[in-house]
Amino acid sequence: MSILLSVEGAIGQGILWGIMALGVYITFRLLDFADLTVDGSFATGGAVSAILIVNGADPVLSLFAALLAGALAGAVTGMLNTLCKIPPILAGILTQIGLYSINLMIMGKSNLPLLNSDTIFSKVSQAIHLPRSVSRWLSTSNLTVLIIGILVAVIVIALLYWFFGTEIGSAIRATGNNEHMVRANGINTNVMIMIALMLSNALNAFSGALVAQQQGYADVKMGIGAIVIALASIVLGEVIFGRKGGFARRLSSIVTGSICYRIIVAIVLQLGLSADNLKLFTAILVGIALSIPIMMEGSKQKKMYKKMTEEVDGIEEAFRADS
């Protein structure tokens, strides 16, 4: 029973964190930009949303404020890279370090609870009344997270699918594939990088705001390790669904990968893994997930080479027999 409830909670958590994984996917896969701002922008979204809710703002409006804050964080990273010519990894690290202090300034302390404030989850939860037969297997809080998470994920995936089909979205994808070719066609790649980073970190912050409202507090350290979780979600999604297929399928696979990651973590914790070793487990999981596609591709190439060699040998033997 406890494992079932933990899996239910993990599915909802996976969807909310999957929004952040979608943001990382934009820079990691589409733009080919190693952006480490996510650890800071994720916490920034939670901090902005929490402080606004505590001061009486509408929880939904606080999500849009978090979007704006994340976009500004991405713009800083973009300017450091495009204007100051700082390498992508270092630019992200500098922004991330700066955001730690900014997040403390926003909240006024390292941890800001929301227990006595209304959030979108508490409001929806109050409107749901489950029969006793259902509540034994599915709690109201878990159902609320699932409803809001699925709704938000569908909207975000639909908007991303539409945006990256536009001229600007296509230019961003082309910049990630071949920046020099895009520049030769008269497109300002610096602008494309800025837009992609702003969009990516806006989603990161949006996810952070949702997670903060769901868990009932914002913490300055809530974004630590977010990049590893996002990469685990992306890689797991690609291992399960493959990297081929339509763009909507790939976006959906990332959220699915995030859900699978959370389920794996929940089950492992229920089986007795210490929470102190969770980061180590995540690193091992990501390493294995990254290695599997490479090993499978290498095995496929070896089989293809062996098949071609056998065909060539057969042709040579037939030629010698005819001679």
N, C-alpha and C positions, 0 to 999 in steps of 0.2 A: 504493500500500500504506500509506504513512504517513497519507494522508488517511482511508483506511478505518479505521485504528486510532484516529485522533483522533476520528472520528465515533462509534465504539463507546464511547470514553471519555466523549464529550460526552453521549451518551444517558444513561449512568449518572449523570453529574454533574447533568444536567437533572432527573432524577427526585428526587435528594436535595435540590437547591435548590428543586424544585417544592413540597416540604413547607413551606418558608419562604414561597413565593408563596401557598399556601393560607392561611397565617396572615395575610398582608397583605390578602388578599381579604376576610377577615372584617371588618377595620376599614375598608378602602378602599371596598368595594362594599356590604356588608351593613349596616354600622353608619354609613357615611358619616362616618368619623372619620379625619382626616389624622394618623395616628400615625407618627412618625419614630423611635420607640424601637427599631425593628427592627435598625438598624445596630449598636446596643449589645447588645441581647438575643441576637442571632445569635452574636456573639463570646462572650457570657457562657455560652451553651450549650456552645460548644467548650472554653472555659476550665474549666468545672466538670467536664465529662467527662474532659478530659485530665489534670487534677490528680488526680482520683480513680483513673484507670487507672494513672498513674505510682506512686501510693501503694498499689497492689495490689487495688483494687476491681474487681468484675466489670464488664466493658464494657457489658453490658445494663443493669445497675443504674445505671451512670453516665448512661445516657440518661434514665432516670426522674428522676434528680437534676437533670439539665439542664432537664427539663420543669418541675420545681418552681421552679428558679431563674428561668426565663423568666416563669412565672406571677407571681412576686413582682415582677419588673421591670414587668410590665404593671399590677400592682396599684398600684405607685408612680405611674405615669403616670395611672391612673384617679383616684387620690386627689388628685393635683395639679389635675386637671380638674374633678372633681365637688365636692370639698370646698374647695379653694383657689380655684376658679373661674378657673383659668389656661386660656387658649385651647388647643385640642388640639395645634396645631403646636408651640407653645412648651413645653407640658407634655412632649411627646415629646422635644424637643431637650434639655430639662433632664435628663431621665432618661438619655438617650443619653450626654450629657457625663459624668454621674456614673458611668455604667457603665464608661467607659473606665478610670477610676482603680480601680474595684472589680475589673475584670478583671485589671489588673496586680497587685492585692493577692492575688487568687485564685491566679494562676500563679507569682507571685514574680519574674517576668521577662516580657519582651515576647513571647518565643517559647518554646513548650514542646514538644519533639519526643517522638514516641511510637514511635520506630524500634525500641527494645528492649523494647517492651511489647506484649502481646496485645490486639487489638481484635476486634470482631465480624467484621470483614472478613478479618483474618488467620486467625481460627479457621475460618471457612467456607472460605476459600481453601485451607487445608491439607487439607480433607476432599474437595476436588474434584480429580479426575485426568482431564484431557482427553486424548483420543487425539492423536497427533502431527498427523494430517491436519486435525483441528479446531483445534488450538492455533496453526496457521499463520495462521488467519483470525480467531480469537477468543481473546484471552489469558485466563488464569485470573482475573486481577485484575479485568478488565472484566466477565467473567461473574459474578463474585462481587458486584460493585456492582449489576449488573442484577437479580440474584436478590433481594438484600436490599432494594434500592430499590423494586422492583415490589411485593414483599410488604408493606413498610411503607406505601407509597402507597395500596395497596388497603385496608389496615386503617384508615388515617387518613381516607380518603374515605368509607368505610362508616360510621365513627363520627361524622363530621361530618354526613353525610346523616341519620343517626338523631337526632343531638342537635338539629339545626335543624328537625326535625319535631316535637319535644316542645314543651310549653307555654312553657318558658323560651327555647328556641331561636326559637320563633315571635315571642315578645315582643322578642327582640333584633332580629330582622329588621324588626319593626314599628317599633321605636325608630329604626332607620335611615331608614325611609320617612317617618314623621311623628311626631316626638318629642312634640309638643303633644297630638296625639290619644291617644297611648298614655298620657300622664300623666293625661289627662282620664278615662281608663277605670280609673284607680286603680292603675296599674303604676308602680313606682318605677324611673324611667328611669336614675337614677344607679347602681343595682345592676346593671341590664342593661349599662350602659356598662362597669362594672368587670369583669363576667363576660366580656364580649366581648374586652376588652383583655388580660385574664389568659389567655384561651384562645389569642388570636392570638399573643402573645409566648411562650407555652409552646411552640407549634408552631415559632416562629422559633428558639428555643433548641434545640429537639429537632433541627431541621434542622442547626443549627450544630454540634451534638455529632456527628451522623452525618458531616458533611463533615470535621470534625477527625479523626475516626477513619479515614475513608477516605484522606485525604491524608497522614496520619501525623504531624500536628503541629497545635497550636493557636496562633494568633497574635492579638495584641491588636487588630490592624488588619484581621482577616479579614472583619469585617462592613461595612467601608467600601464604600458603593455598593450595599449589599444592597437598599435600597428601590427603586433604579432597576431592578435586575435583576428584582425581584418585579413591578414595574409593567410591565416589558417582557413578562414571562411572561403576566400577566393580559391585557394588551392583545392580544398575539399570539394567545392562545387565543380571545379574543372575535372577533378578525378572521377566524380560521380557521373557528370553529364558530358564531359569532354569539352574541348575548346572550339569545336566546330558547331555549326548550327546558326540560327538567327540571333540577332542582337537581343531581342526580348528574352529568348531562351537563356542566353548567357547571363543577363541581369537577374533573371529568376533563380538561376543556379547559384548565384552568390548568396542570396538570402537563404536558400536551401542549405548551402554549405555552412552558413552561420548557425542555422538550427541544428544541423548534425553535430557541429562542434560543441554547442551548448549541451546537447543530449549526452554526448560522450563524456564531457566533463562532469555532468550531474551523476551519471551512472558510476563513474570512477570514484567520485567523492563518496557516494553511497556505499561503495564496496570497501571503503576504508582508507583511501588516499588522503594524506594530510594536506590541508589547504596550503601549508607552507611550501609544498612541493608542486603546486599547481603550475607555476611558471616554468619549471623544469619539464613537466609533462607536456605543456603547450609547445615548448621549443622542440622537444623530441617528435611530437606529433607533426609539427610543421615541416621538420626536416625529412621525416618519412614521406609525407604527402608530396613534398617537392621532388623527392628522389624517384617515386614510383613512375611518374610520366616519362622521365628521362630514361629509366631502366626499360620501360615498355617500348619506347621508341627505339632504343638501341637493340633490343631483342628483335623487333620487327625488321630493322635494317639488316641484321645478321641473317634472318630467315630469307629475306628478299635476295641478299647477296648469294646465299647458298643455293637458292633456287635458280638464279641466273647462271651461276657457275655450273650447275648440273645440266642446264639446257645447252650451254656452250660446249661442255664436254660431250654431250650427246650428238651435237652437230658435227664436232670434230671426228668422233668415232664413225659416224655415218659417212663422212667425207673420205676417211681412210679406207673404209670397207669398199666404197665405190672405186677408189683408186686401185 
